Amino acid sequence: MTAPACSASTTSSASVRPKAPDRRHRGKPHGTGWVGFFGFSSLALVWLWTAARAYRAIRAHDVAAHQAWMIRNYALTYGAVTLRIITPVLIVATLVLGTPTAYSSAFANAYAAVPFLAWLPNLLVAEWLIRRRGLPSYRLTRGNLGAVTAEPGTRREDSA
């Protein structure tokens, strides 16, 4: 005797049924934890903001401001490359200078600092280049945070 055809089809389809999602990590950031979440989220938001400011500047025919915003945007984009350069350096520093640990814990310790170290130094160098070239930049003062130091569309005269 043979088994009914419907019995075989229900058995095979039951084994293909998708699993329920893993709920252990619900509401928790993966990988680098909250530092990574805020570091990489900040990078994404600042990148979008600098791109929008560069677009607005060029639409207003303000080439100098556009150049400054695109230098910042490029520096933020280059954060992915900086991440890949600085991570091995931090791992080696942890293994050489720190207590002897396993590679996985050295990687975890190094990667915990990377979400901000990947793009903040780039942004500082970009701001230095913008000021050096006399492009419109931001100056933080007590009375007026984020005041533009040069009028849009004009360049400061370099004294050097």
Sequence and secondary structure as in RCSB ss.txt:
>XXXX:A:sequence
MTAPACSASTTSSASVRPKAPDRRHRGKPHGTGWVGFFGFSSLALVWLWTAARAYRAIRAHDVAAHQAWMIRNYA
LTYGAVTLRIITPVLIVATLVLGTPTAYSSAFANAYAAVPFLAWLPNLLVAEWLIRRRGLPSYRLTRGNLGAVTA
EPGTRREDSA
>XXXX:A:secstr
    HHHHHHHHHHHT       TTTTS  TTHHHHHHHHHHHHHHHHHHHHHHHHHHHTT HHHHHHHHHHHHH
HHTHHHHHHHHHHHHHHHHHHHS    HHHHHHHHHHHHHHHTTHHHHHHHHHHHHHTT   EE  SSSTTEESS
 TT       
